[in-house]
Amino acid sequence: MLVSRFLAREIDVLYVGHGSMSARSFNPLHQGHLRLADAAKNLCARRLGVDADVVFEMSLSNADKGEIPGETARRRLEQFDAVAAAVVLTRSPLYVDKAALLGPCDFVVGADTASRILDPKYYGETGVDGTLDTILRFGCAFVVAGRLDAKTGQYVAADASLVNAPVRHRDMFATLAESDFRVDISSTELRKKMQQSR
């Protein structure tokens, strides 16, 4: 099916196998991103018996923040040279779009992103259920990690971010225990520190 869609030029990328994609803006790339990728890789190896590297995905288009300018994207991509990681650059702002382009895969997300994935405001008539059905049809699921809430300063466990997950889709979300991954690094705080040091 996917090969046919690729050959018919209906999709631009064909990713063969089942790996994990860590979708972020990487502004900046930091140890939290890299350690989360390692934790997700270990979870997928235990869960699926697949030892596949995590590929980083950066979308030039964000559902909440708009387009990332080309020069900014170039600078962010250069960060990956130091860690020799694979990066996929897309224009897919929503996970349903990412699934159509990159599936089958597990998307590695934080608790804040998992909450947004389950927010009906992003889906219109299709709704959360219909959108998750589509993501599942592309062979995709999610690995969710807990995260420090930037507004409250409180840690939000992966399971807590999934309270609004439809029961029939709950199995799409594998959670990382706090003991397997917790890194309290804020990209926003790192950017502030970088600006102050200039």
N, C-alpha and C positions, 0 to 999 in steps of 0.2 A: 504494500500500500504506500509506504513512505517513499520507496524507490520510484514508484510510478509517479507520485506527486513531484518528486525532484526532477525526474526526466521530462515531465510535462511542464517544467518551469513554474509550478504552482508554489514551490518553496525554494528558498535560495541556499539553504544549508541542509545537509544530511549528516547527522551524527549517528554513527552505528555503534551499538553496544549500550550498556546502561551504566552511566556514570553519575556524577553529581555536579551541579552548577551552583556556584556561589555568586548570587546577583547582588551587586552593591554599586555605589557611586565611587567608592575608593578615594574619598576626599578627606584625608589622605589614606593610602594603604598602610595598615599598621599590624602589629603582632596579634591583635584580636582577630583580624581577618584570617591570618595564616594559621593560628591555633584552632580556630573554628573549622577551617578546612580539614585539618588533621583529625579533629574529633569526629567530624562528619564522615570522613573516609573510614575511620575505625568502626563507627556505627554501621555503615553500609556493608562493610566486610563481615561483621557479625550477623547482621540481619539478612543479607542477600547472598552471602558467600562470594561477593564480588570485590576484588582488590583493585579498584580503579581510582586514579587521581581525581582530585576535584579541579574542575576548570572554572576560572573566574569569568563572570559575564558582566560587562558594563554596557548599559543601554545609554545611548545618546539622548533618549527621550524618557522623561520621568512623569508619571501620572500626576504628581503633585507639584513638581518644580519646573516643568517645561523642558526645553532643549538645553543640552550641554554644548557650548560652542566648540568648534573643531580644535582650536588651540588648547583649550582646557582639557579636552579629551586626550590630545597628544601628550600633554604633560602628565596626566594621570596614568596613561599607558606606560610611560617611561619608568614609572615606579617599579613595574614588574620585572624590569631587566635585572635588578639586584637580587631577585628571589627566583629567577628562572622558572616562572609559572606561566602556564598557558592561559590566554585571555581570549574571550570571544567578544567582539564589539557588535552590538545590535542597535536597532531602533525600536525595540519592543518594550513599551512602558508597562504593560500589564502581564501578569503571569500566564494568562490564557494565551497571549500572543507569544510569549517566550516558549510555552509548551508546544505550540504549533511549529515553531521554528527549531527548537532544540531537543524535543522529546524523542525517545524516552529518556528520562533522567529524574533525579531527585534534586529539587531546589533547596539549597541550604539558606535558611532565613533566621532572623532573630525574632523574639517574641513580639516586638513592635510591628514588624512586617507581617507576621502571621495574623495579628489582629486586623491589619488593613486588608489582607487577602480575604478575610471573612466579613468585611464591611460591605453591605449592599450598595453603598453609594457609587461604587466603581463599576457596577454591572448592568444597570438599566433593567430592561425587560427580562433578560436572561436570568437575573438573580444569582445569588450565591450558589444554590443547588445546581442550576443549569451550567454555570461556569465551571464548577468543580467537576461536573460530569464530563465536560469537554476536556479539561486538563487531564482527567483520568483516562479518557479515550486516547490521548496522545502518549499514554504510558508514564505519566509524571505523578510525582508525589512530593512531599515536603519533609525536610529534616529541620526541626525547630529547636533553637537554643534559647535559654533564658537570657535576659538582658537587663541592665540597669536602666531604669526609666529616667531620662534626662530631666524631665519636669519635676518629678517627685523625689528623685534620688534613691528610690526604693528598687530593689531587685524584683523583676517579674519573671517567675519560673515559666518554662516552656508550656507546661500543662495549663497554667493560669491564662495564657494567651489564647487558649483553644476553647474557652467556655461557650463561645458562639458557633463552634463547628457543628454543622448538621450531623446528627447521629450516624446516618448512613455513609458519611464521608470521613468520619473520625479516623479510620484506618489509613487515610492518605497522609496523616501527620505523625511521623515518628519524632519522639522528643529526646533531646540530650539531657541527661540528668546534670544537676549542678556540679556533682562530683566529677563528671566527665568533661565538663567545659564551663568555666566561668572566668571571663576576663572583663574587668570593669574599665574599659578604655572608651572614651567618648571622642568620636571624630570631631564634634563641635568644639570640645575643650582643646583638642590638639590644634585645631585651626586657630583658636584664640591665642594659644601659647606661641604659635608660629608668627602670628601678626605682632604680638607684643615684643618678640625678640628681634624684629626688623628695625 
